[in-house]
Amino acid sequence: MKGLVSTGWKGPVKFRMPTAENLVPIRLDIQFEGQRYKDAFTWNPSDPDNEVVVFAKRTVKDLKLPSAFITQIAQSIQSQLSDFRAYEGQDMYTGEKIIPIKLDLRVNHTLIKDQFLWDLNNFESDPEEFARTLCKDLGVEDPEVGPAVAFAIREQLYEIAIQSVASARESRLSKKGRRGSDHGSASKASGLSMDLMKLFSFKSSVVRKRKDLDVYEPVVDLLTSEEVDALEARAERHAR
Amino acid sequence: MAMKAPDSGGSGEILPITPSLSETTSGVAAALQSPQPPSSSSDIDTIYVPSYSRWFSWTDINDCEVRSLPEFFDSRSSSKNPKFYLYLRNSIIKQYRDDHPRKISFTDVRRTLVSDVVSIRRVFDFLDSWGLINYTSSASAKPLKWDEKEAGKSAGDAASEPSTTVKETAKRICNGCKSICSIACFACDKYDLTLCARCYVRSNYRVGINSSEFKRVEISEESKIQWSEKEILLLLEAVMHYGDDWKKVAPHVTGRTEKDCVSQFVKLPFGEQFVKESDFEDGLEAFDQIKGSAIPESEGIDKDGFSPNKRMKLTPLADASNPIMAQAAFLSALAGTKVAEAAARAAVTALSDVDEADKNASGDPNRQETNAAPSGETTRNDSERAWADAKSLIEKEEQEVEVAIKETVEVEMKKIRDRIVHFEKLDLEMERSRKQLEEMKNLLFVDQLNIFFHTRKARTSEDRVEC
């Protein structure tokens, strides 16, 4: 047999965001009496719960929304937080997963498209740092782009963490002896992860193939107001 | 320099700064030579910063910031570090100054900063309460907002200072002759009039008001320094009920402003502060016994002030139910160790003087001898007194040192214990991983065997077919 290919199987880890700061992405989309409030930000789940109401009140006051929004906002945040906390007790497998993260967002007049690889196993990773550097390097002037980028990254990481919890649960349920190999096949089946060995083995080089170059390049577009309006109108139509 | 909010009206000196987009400006008071940025306000706005925030500089972090926002400085998480704090703080202030004089709201800020929103809110509130953002020079009208964690008294104090000055100046100006009423005045609540004695006698008031509607209010009594027993009783009751909320205590003690209540409360002998559930009379009896314990308590303040390494070492006293102790702990943390040290030393010497007087009065044998012949022995008295002073000071020092040593030893032991637990955990982990590795090896071996048997079987069946 060939030598033992170590997959570096780590034991199951308690669920958490695979980043240095265990922050939860929170998305709000509340409609009430004809007014619509959409927002997205990150929250630290270890903050005390009274902060939720404080934040809701502050936001409503600053944006001059009707005060009925306070309870709705607080409820929405609380339910997303408790969803997150429900996952927290469970195990997740991380394995050697490098996943591509895609950005495709429009913030005010700026459009960003990008794709890059992210190491899921690196629990010291920092999407906020990445977002700040990205905006600085690309010369993005609108300061609202940074938080949106960080949020998008976190959302995708959150999704993947949830999936790995689900797969860990499955593999435990189908409790045949081959836990290690099963897990490997499960993660490959998800289609997202890439085998580190394949990427960095002797045969392939670290330099990216030419056909992938366009995909992995960041693109920043500044839209004019008409284009922004057109995009928004199209989004509304889709929503309905 | 005062580290907390202005303590004399709302009129601390204010320093003007000309706005600049450059991040490397140093010190708030420096006159900036950079040209007016074209995108900001067209005329020259000066941005005012209150004098108690004079410490602010773009590149440095001041002690009070470290104390108020410890989450960024205790290296608990790698990304919440001082550099990150600088980024948050400088971006918020820059954003405010770019759009000055429009007030900046928390939501504006958190939309543009890459971080979790609660940290942003804390930094924002901190800057707001120190007047580094959203500060208008007519801020005396608006009471300063403080974090809920900070003790109520200082908030009450700070908030009431600007308003009490307003109140005090509005006190007792006669509606009739527009002079300040001195000795006594007559107030009519129905029509909200105040008349000095002279105007009242001369009937210098509006037509239609009866002289009987006026109530006599003694000013001299009000501003009298002496507090009657009844008032002290009311004050203590109110403090027991409302704790640190001086706004509620003041009306309970009729006729005294918040400031008076607070100053009187602080002046009360310590023993009375320990009376919680028991009666006022019982408290007075217990007063003498408890006074002895007042000394070690003040040493507690000493220790609090002395502790140099841990910041915000409030825990020993901050959650004591005793409002005075909590207040002392908070103030000492806020003011910094050196200031608290000096204050505590002064307090201890003052108390020891009082103590000395007591001891001397209660019949120390040496003193009695010298008292017997007072006239020719003044020098002996002095040296006796000095000797007694020194002795008590030495005793106190010894006690302090003992307690400090005990605490240090306890902390060291705790550290060692924690380390042991940690190592045990690591050991367990190692064991677990080793076991898992063993299992995997076994599984692999089983798989290999299976494959071998399969191939063997396949080969023998092939052979058989061929034959």
Interface residues (C-beta under 8 A of the other chain):
Chain A: M1 L4 W9 G11 A20 E21 L23 F41 T42 W43 N44 D47 E51 V54 F55 R58 T59 K61 D62 L63 E124 D126 E128 E129 A131 R132 P143 E144 G146 P147 V149 A150 G177 R178 G180
Chain B: S77 S78 S79 K80 Y87 S91 Q95 S105 F106 T107 D108 R110 R111 T112 L113 V114 S115 D116 V117 V118 S119 R121 R432 S433 Q436 M440 L443 L444 V446 Q448
